Amino acid sequence: MSASTKKLRLGPLPDTQTVKLTFTCSASLKADLDRYAALHAQTYGETVDALTLIPHMLEAFMAGDRGFRKGTTSGPPRSPVKREANPS
């Protein structure tokens, strides 16, 4: 299967409302993001840049992070519960 026919993990991008956020990354990460954007455009026929992909990548990462999902509740963040060893 060629690179252009494989599906990427990120998939096509949905339309969403946005909030501007600025961050700094290494030059090598920026290069990787640009390469991913080029592959995404080739795969899905929609030209996008790294800035467009970053929020979707972060959402996909957080959705796949089991530790984050387990720690997410509807109330305030919980502090870790220390369990004592059972003396039996």
C-alpha contacts under 8 A as a table, 3 or more apart, distances in Angstrom:
res1	aa1	res2	aa2	distance
1	M	5	T	6.43
1	M	6	K	6.66
2	S	5	T	5.49
2	S	6	K	6.56
3	A	6	K	5.42
3	A	43	T	7.97
4	S	39	L	7.42
4	S	42	Q	6.26
4	S	43	T	5.13
5	T	43	T	6.55
6	K	43	T	7.43
7	K	11	G	6.94
7	K	43	T	7.13
8	L	11	G	5.63
8	L	40	H	7.21
8	L	43	T	7.77
10	L	13	L	7.82
10	L	56	H	7.29
10	L	57	M	6.62
10	L	60	A	7.02
12	P	44	Y	6.67
13	L	56	H	7.35
25	C	29	L	6.39
25	C	30	K	6.73
26	S	29	L	5.25
26	S	30	K	6.38
27	A	30	K	5.09
27	A	31	A	6.21
28	S	31	A	5.03
28	S	32	D	6.24
29	L	32	D	5.00
29	L	33	L	6.11
30	K	33	L	5.01
30	K	34	D	6.15
30	K	50	A	7.76
31	A	34	D	5.08
31	A	35	R	6.22
32	D	35	R	5.05
32	D	36	Y	6.11
33	L	36	Y	5.02
33	L	37	A	6.10
33	L	50	A	5.34
34	D	37	A	5.03
34	D	38	A	6.25
34	D	49	D	6.76
34	D	50	A	5.48
35	R	38	A	5.10
35	R	39	L	6.25
36	Y	39	L	5.06
36	Y	40	H	5.97
36	Y	50	A	7.66
37	A	40	H	4.96
37	A	41	A	6.11
37	A	47	T	7.85
37	A	48	V	5.99
37	A	49	D	5.44
37	A	50	A	5.61
37	A	53	L	7.01
38	A	41	A	5.13
38	A	42	Q	6.21
38	A	47	T	7.64
38	A	48	V	7.60
38	A	49	D	7.67
39	L	42	Q	4.99
39	L	43	T	6.01
40	H	43	T	5.07
40	H	44	Y	5.99
40	H	45	G	7.79
40	H	46	E	7.64
40	H	47	T	7.84
40	H	48	V	7.58
41	A	44	Y	5.41
41	A	45	G	5.09
41	A	46	E	4.87
41	A	47	T	4.74
41	A	48	V	6.20
42	Q	45	G	5.46
42	Q	46	E	7.49
42	Q	47	T	7.95
48	V	52	T	6.19
48	V	53	L	7.18
49	D	52	T	5.44
49	D	53	L	6.56
50	A	53	L	5.05
50	A	54	I	6.09
51	L	54	I	5.53
51	L	55	P	7.74
52	T	55	P	6.83
52	T	56	H	7.68
53	L	56	H	5.40
53	L	57	M	6.10
54	I	57	M	5.05
54	I	58	L	6.18
55	P	58	L	5.11
55	P	59	E	6.18
56	H	59	E	5.06
56	H	60	A	6.14
57	M	60	A	5.11
57	M	61	F	6.07
58	L	61	F	4.97
58	L	62	M	6.10
59	E	62	M	5.19
59	E	63	A	6.02
60	A	63	A	5.11
60	A	64	G	6.20
61	F	64	G	5.24
61	F	65	D	6.24
62	M	65	D	5.09
62	M	68	F	6.84
62	M	69	R	7.79
63	A	66	R	7.78
63	A	69	R	7.14
65	D	68	F	5.38
65	D	69	R	6.32
66	R	69	R	5.05
66	R	70	K	6.04
67	G	70	K	5.21
67	G	71	G	6.23
68	F	71	G	5.13
68	F	72	T	6.19
69	R	72	T	5.17
70	K	73	T	7.80
71	G	77	P	7.50
71	G	78	R	7.58
72	T	77	P	7.37
73	T	76	P	7.26
73	T	77	P	7.15
